[in-house]
Amino acid sequence: MDQIRLLICTSCAGTRDRMAEQLAVNAALTRAGLADRVEVADHSCFSGCAEPTALALQSAGRASYVFSGVNVVADADDIAATCQTYLDSPAGWIEDARPCGRLRMCLRARIPAL
């Protein structure tokens, strides 16, 4: 079973409730049946400071993604949907991002797997 990592920026500016963000994402991943496949971790900066909040998806042998302009609490279900779409895509290369909801508009970088 593939495992992926969801990294959430901890230094993005603005009024943020990190506990609410963590609870919202974990609840959305649980509802989607992904809690055991997605490791949620903090990262200090993705250089997406102009449009906080930034997050990234990565996994061995898969493309990596960076998003910014994300409202982690409000977008939690779209984050989970994006994780599912990522897992369902060959080598993590998402061709049709419509299932990702609003996150498809927040994509800033897609990097091919090594």
C-alpha positions as CSV (number, residue, x, y, z in Angstrom):
1,M,0.0,0.0,0.0
2,D,1.4,3.4,-1.1
3,Q,2.2,5.9,1.6
4,I,2.3,9.6,1.0
5,R,3.4,12.7,3.0
6,L,1.4,15.8,3.3
7,L,3.5,18.7,4.5
8,I,1.9,21.9,5.9
9,C,3.9,25.1,6.2
10,T,4.2,26.3,9.8
11,S,5.6,29.7,9.0
12,C,2.9,31.1,6.7
13,A,1.7,34.4,7.9
14,G,-1.8,35.3,8.9
15,T,-4.1,34.3,11.7
16,R,-4.0,30.6,12.0
17,D,-5.1,28.0,14.5
18,R,-2.6,25.2,13.9
19,M,-4.6,22.8,16.2
20,A,-7.8,23.4,14.2
21,E,-5.8,22.9,11.0
22,Q,-4.5,19.5,12.3
23,L,-7.9,18.4,13.5
24,A,-9.6,19.4,10.3
25,V,-7.1,17.6,8.0
26,N,-7.0,14.5,10.2
27,A,-10.8,14.3,10.3
28,A,-11.0,14.7,6.5
29,L,-8.4,12.0,5.9
30,T,-10.2,9.7,8.3
31,R,-13.6,10.3,6.6
32,A,-11.9,9.6,3.2
33,G,-10.4,6.3,4.6
34,L,-6.8,7.7,4.1
35,A,-5.6,8.2,7.7
36,D,-3.3,5.1,7.5
37,R,-1.9,6.1,4.0
38,V,-1.2,9.8,4.6
39,E,1.5,11.0,7.0
40,V,0.8,14.6,7.9
41,A,3.9,16.6,8.9
42,D,4.9,20.2,9.5
43,H,7.5,22.0,7.3
44,S,8.9,25.4,8.1
45,C,8.6,27.1,4.7
46,F,7.8,26.4,1.0
47,S,8.6,29.9,-0.2
48,G,4.9,30.5,-1.0
49,C,4.8,33.4,1.4
50,A,2.9,35.7,-1.0
51,E,-0.1,33.4,-0.8
52,P,-0.3,31.6,2.5
53,T,-0.9,28.8,3.5
54,A,1.4,26.5,1.5
55,L,1.4,22.7,1.6
56,A,3.1,19.9,-0.4
57,L,2.5,16.3,-1.4
58,Q,5.3,13.8,-1.9
59,S,6.0,10.1,-2.0
60,A,8.9,7.9,-3.2
61,G,8.7,7.3,-6.9
62,R,5.9,9.8,-7.4
63,A,5.6,13.4,-8.6
64,S,5.7,16.1,-5.9
65,Y,3.2,19.0,-5.7
66,V,3.3,22.4,-4.0
67,F,0.1,24.4,-3.3
68,S,-0.4,27.8,-1.9
69,G,-3.3,30.0,-1.0
70,V,-4.9,27.2,0.9
71,N,-7.2,27.6,3.8
72,V,-6.3,24.4,5.6
73,V,-9.5,24.2,7.7
74,A,-12.0,25.2,5.0
75,D,-10.2,23.2,2.3
76,A,-9.6,20.0,4.5
77,D,-12.0,17.9,2.4
78,D,-10.4,19.1,-0.8
79,I,-7.0,18.3,0.7
80,A,-8.2,14.7,1.4
81,A,-9.6,14.5,-2.1
82,T,-6.3,15.6,-3.6
83,C,-4.5,13.0,-1.5
84,Q,-6.8,10.3,-2.9
85,T,-6.4,11.6,-6.5
86,Y,-2.6,11.6,-6.0
87,L,-2.7,8.0,-4.8
88,D,-4.9,7.0,-7.7
89,S,-2.7,8.6,-10.3
90,P,0.1,6.6,-12.0
91,A,3.4,7.8,-10.5
92,G,1.4,10.6,-8.8
93,W,1.0,12.5,-12.0
94,I,-2.5,14.0,-11.8
95,E,-3.9,14.5,-15.3
96,D,-7.5,15.5,-14.3
97,A,-7.5,17.7,-11.2
98,R,-11.3,18.3,-11.0
99,P,-11.7,15.8,-8.1
100,C,-9.2,18.0,-6.1
101,G,-11.9,20.7,-5.8
102,R,-10.5,24.2,-5.0
103,L,-7.0,22.9,-4.6
104,R,-6.6,22.6,-8.3
105,M,-6.6,26.4,-8.4
106,C,-3.9,26.5,-5.7
107,L,-1.3,24.4,-7.5
108,R,2.0,26.3,-7.8
109,A,4.4,23.5,-8.8
110,R,4.3,19.9,-10.1
111,I,7.7,18.2,-10.1
112,P,8.2,14.8,-11.8
113,A,9.5,11.8,-9.8
114,L,13.2,11.1,-10.0
